Amino acid sequence: MEQTSAHRKAQNMASKHIETRRKLKAIPDIKTFNSILDQCVLSDDERQLLQLHYLNGKDFRYIADYLGFAEVTIKCKHRTALQKISTIL
């Protein structure tokens, strides 16, 4: 069965997403983590979301409540932030 171009693109994006998450989780300390964030053009919400999720281990439901957004909005912001930060990692 031949894969469509859109399907291959979606698989590639999912693979990059997973790899970026793995790299963020592997960052050993707060200073290094924040240094990487400083290299990206992130909104304050995206930055805080990444810090809460990867440094503090908070789930998206908690972060949504804390930041005053719907959980689905936080998931979208997370995906956008990962796309931005993937070029740095």
C-alpha atoms as one frame of an Amber mdcrd trajectory, in Angstrom:
protein
   0.000   0.000   0.000   1.424   3.329  -1.031   1.442   6.157   1.502   0.182
   9.538   0.473   2.373  12.585   0.811   0.094  14.000   3.512   0.290  10.747
   5.475   4.109  10.700   5.305   4.212  14.345   6.378   1.945  13.616   9.356
   4.120  10.662  10.381   7.255  12.793  10.103   5.725  15.557  12.230   4.642
  13.041  14.872   8.129  11.558  14.929   9.713  15.025  15.362   7.193  15.823
  18.104   8.106  12.674  20.032  11.836  13.271  19.581  11.563  16.891  20.778
   9.600  15.774  23.870  12.259  13.139  24.611  15.044  15.702  24.329  13.232
  18.187  26.597  12.664  15.518  29.243  16.369  14.635  29.129  17.595  18.158
  29.936  19.380  17.771  33.286  18.804  21.133  34.972  16.660  24.254  35.058
  19.447  26.563  33.904  20.074  24.544  30.734  16.340  24.202  30.093  15.759
  27.949  30.405  18.812  28.673  28.262  17.281  26.609  25.470  13.947  28.390
  25.870  15.770  31.732  25.656  16.994  30.779  22.177  13.422  30.418  20.881
  10.755  32.962  20.097   8.086  31.753  22.521   5.101  33.549  23.974   5.005
  33.902  27.752   2.243  31.264  27.858   4.269  28.806  25.759   7.333  29.303
  27.922   5.393  28.863  31.153   3.608  25.830  29.725   6.917  24.128  28.859
   8.374  24.929  32.272   5.324  23.629  34.132   5.119  20.481  32.050   8.785
  19.494  31.729  10.348  20.948  34.869   7.458  20.607  37.306   5.826  17.512
  35.806   2.367  19.093  35.612  -0.202  17.616  33.242  -2.099  19.605  30.637
  -5.298  19.690  32.684  -3.469  21.321  35.616  -1.663  23.762  33.315  -4.913
  24.712  31.572  -6.571  25.461  34.886  -3.509  27.328  36.177  -3.155  29.500
  33.053  -6.908  29.939  32.534  -7.252  28.150  29.192  -9.144  25.115  27.974
  -7.115  21.899  28.014  -7.381  21.608  24.224  -5.896  25.110  23.899  -2.944
  24.095  26.072  -2.373  21.039  23.896  -2.343  23.242  20.790   0.045  25.711
  22.455   2.267  22.786  23.462   2.383  21.469  19.893   3.234  24.952  18.579
   5.949  25.426  21.201   7.465  22.036  20.340   7.585  22.982  16.664   9.410
  26.193  17.562  11.871  24.552  19.945  12.604  21.563  17.698  14.877  23.754
  15.558  17.075  24.426  18.601  17.336  20.882  19.953
